[in-house]
Amino acid sequence: MSKGRSHEPSQRQLRVGEEIRHALSKIIERGEIHDPDLADLSITVTEVRASPDMRNATVYVMPLGGVNDDNEGGMKTITKALGRAAPFLRHRVSQSVHLRYVPRLMFMADTTFDEGGRIDALLRTPDVARDTDVEDPDDDGGEPDNGA
């Protein structure tokens, strides 16, 4: 595969994404966003993915402690509120991360922890657990055989 056509992010994309993530985390932690939809919420910035041209960045967020039944519908409210604050956040990021061009920020709910929980629950179902608990028929449970 030729350089530049890879689907993996470049080292620069990863580095810029991580710098933006740190900057956004500090801004949110200090309570610089004054939006009633975000009042009394602790938000975690889990990842920032910069586009190859560094013009856009997708910011993955979730409430601290994860998503539960009470705030699952609230994730849409949180991402919309952060979207409204995006110009302010972009300006604040530009003051702490020195880039020629600060990417446009788009906020999305991070669902990776939900997926992990769903897979874990699936692995614990009786049918799957029965299949994963199969013993090796050649394993006598003792010490490895030395051929003696």
Helices and strands as residue ranges (DSSP letters): H 11-29, G 36-38, E 43-50, E 56-63, H 74-84, H 86-96, E 104-109, H 112-123, H 126-132
